[in-house]
Each structure stands twice: as structure tokens, then as C-alpha cells.
Amino acid sequence: MEDGGWVEFHELSPRLVKEDGSIVQGYHVFQLYDHLKQGFVELGREFDVGDDLEGLLCQAGFSNVQHHCFPVPLGSWPEGKDKVWSSCGGKHIAHIHL
């Protein structure tokens, strides 16, 4: 890549947290993520690279690296919340059900 180039990554974190930052517990989706992570480890791959991506890019020589984290709902948000994010959450839960 030449100087001045641009690259953008989008990664989902497998951690489920509430809007206040507390960890969500007790949902079956954790079992799904645990099985996926185990499969990735067996393949010699990393499942949850999103949290480490900023550091990895800096180590690789990229400059002006920016990291932004956005909450993505798992399921539709209640009526009155942002409709775009609610739609995104509905699609997110649909992918898990595939």
C-alpha cells in the first residue's frame, strides 16, 4: 500500500455487554461463541481479533490507526430506540439463527 492509502476493517466482538458496559451472562449464544472460538483455535486462527486489531496494525507499520467501537444490538431494540440500530440488531440475531 502506498503512503496516503486507506484501509478499513469491521469486526464484531463476541463479547456481549449491556449499554452500561456490564457483561451479559446466561444466554445460549455464549455457548455458540465458545464453540466457534474452540473451532478457530483448532484451525490455528484467532476468533476475536477485533480487540487486538489496532495494536496489530500499528505493529505492522500502519500510522494514524483509529479504533471505534459501536454497540450492535442482539435482537431488535424496543420501540422508540434508534430504528436503524434496531433493524441491525434484528439482522444480527437472524444470522445467529441460520
Phi, psi and omega per residue, in radians:
M1 nan 2.385 3.131
E2 -1.401 2.752 3.052
D3 -0.966 2.464 -3.139
G4 1.538 -0.043 3.123
G5 -1.252 2.982 -3.063
W6 -2.375 2.379 3.047
V7 -2.390 2.516 -3.111
E8 -2.376 2.359 3.125
F9 -2.123 2.581 3.039
H10 -2.244 2.071 -3.136
E11 -2.231 2.395 3.016
L12 -1.580 2.367 3.052
S13 -1.532 2.358 3.129
P14 -1.353 -0.024 3.114
R15 -1.403 2.312 3.089
L16 -1.784 2.084 3.135
V17 -2.279 2.667 3.068
K18 -1.400 2.948 -3.132
E19 -1.039 -0.462 3.133
D20 -1.469 0.010 3.089
G21 1.645 -0.125 3.141
S22 -1.317 2.625 -3.097
I23 -1.344 2.361 3.077
V24 -1.473 2.383 -3.121
Q25 -2.203 2.735 2.915
G26 1.510 0.167 -3.136
Y27 -1.732 2.556 -3.127
H28 -1.107 -0.373 3.137
V29 -1.086 -0.428 3.069
F30 -1.108 -0.673 3.091
Q31 -1.095 -0.721 3.084
L32 -1.024 -0.861 -3.126
Y33 -1.109 -0.669 3.107
D34 -1.102 -0.729 3.115
H35 -1.168 -0.726 3.092
L36 -1.078 -0.786 -3.138
K37 -1.071 -0.756 3.121
Q38 -1.057 -0.746 3.104
G39 -1.089 -0.728 3.114
F40 -1.111 -0.742 3.125
V41 -1.054 -0.761 3.129
E42 -1.101 -0.475 3.086
L43 -1.534 -0.027 -3.119
G44 1.349 0.427 -3.109
R45 -2.047 2.849 3.108
E46 -1.816 2.261 -3.073
F47 -1.465 -0.671 -3.029
D48 -2.005 1.085 -3.078
V49 -1.334 -0.284 -3.042
G50 -0.929 -0.743 -3.119
D51 -1.211 -0.415 -3.100
D52 -1.729 -0.096 -2.991
L53 -1.061 -0.718 -3.135
E54 -1.018 -0.853 3.127
G55 -1.123 -0.694 3.128
L56 -1.106 -0.703 3.122
L57 -1.161 -0.714 3.094
C58 -1.097 -0.753 3.113
Q59 -1.087 -0.535 -3.137
A60 -1.404 -0.064 3.068
G61 1.789 0.066 3.091
F62 -1.283 2.561 3.110
S63 -2.085 2.879 -3.127
N64 0.958 0.754 -3.136
V65 -1.377 2.266 3.121
Q66 -2.131 2.446 -3.132
H67 -2.169 2.172 3.117
H68 -2.212 2.336 3.140
C69 -2.022 2.219 -3.134
F70 -2.119 2.415 3.089
P71 -1.281 2.313 3.070
V72 -2.087 2.101 -3.085
P73 -1.196 2.648 3.041
L74 -1.859 1.537 -3.005
G75 1.917 2.840 -3.108
S76 -1.183 2.481 3.063
W77 -1.377 2.741 -3.133
P78 -1.049 2.742 3.088
E79 -0.955 2.443 -3.130
G80 1.729 -0.398 3.056
K81 -1.362 3.011 -3.139
D82 -0.982 2.113 -3.056
K83 -1.189 -0.554 3.130
V84 -1.140 -0.825 -3.136
W85 -1.196 -0.591 3.096
S86 -1.103 -0.749 3.087
S87 -1.106 -0.719 3.109
C88 -1.066 -0.745 3.123
G89 -1.130 -0.641 3.080
G90 -1.119 -0.681 3.095
K91 -1.217 -0.657 3.140
H92 -1.064 -0.843 3.136
I93 -1.164 -0.581 3.109
A94 -1.111 -0.660 3.119
H95 -1.132 -0.638 3.127
I96 -1.167 -0.594 -3.120
H97 -1.350 -0.153 -3.108
L98 -1.157 nan nan
